[in-house]
Amino acid sequence: MPGWPRRCGSGENDRTPEGKQVFKAPSLPLQAGMAKLHTEVMGTFQGEAMKTLWLTLGLLLAASSATAQAPDGKALYEKNCRMCHGADGTPPAAMLKMMPTLPTLNASFMASRSDDSVVKVLTSGTAKMKSFKEKLTPEEMAAVAKYLRELGKKAGDS
């Protein structure tokens, strides 16, 4: 058949003499031009998109770390310490019967201890008190120590 294969525009719609569709790739200069256009358009888009993506991720990380709150010492004390040491640092009578040496966490008791020494006791435990190293992180223990200092000031020297 004369003129076969017929070219229709970009070559995507060519047919054999039997009428079957044949894909014919565009000419080499057209391929190079399309590749260049793709690189220019998509390369710029991808570069700008990547910059935007990284900037957004950076801002999200910064915001999440800025809004990440320090552990709540009071809540941790309420959950882990109150049962033995009481709501205000004064052990309940039932606990004092079982453990007569259980201290009152008042201002004079806390004045003789640093936050680091409180964290050490929480980490290691004492003869009667279990260790909290498996239950609390060092940051949470420090928050409890800070709260104990505040609690000691509220409790006074009772």
Secondary structure by P-SEA (a helix, b strand, c coil): ccccccccccccccccccbbbbbbcccaaaaaaaaaaaaaaaaaaaaaaaaaaaaaaaaaaaaaaaacccccaaaaaaacccccccccccccaaaaaaccccccccaaaaaaccaaaaaaaaaccccccccccccccaaaaaaaaaaaaaaaaaaccc
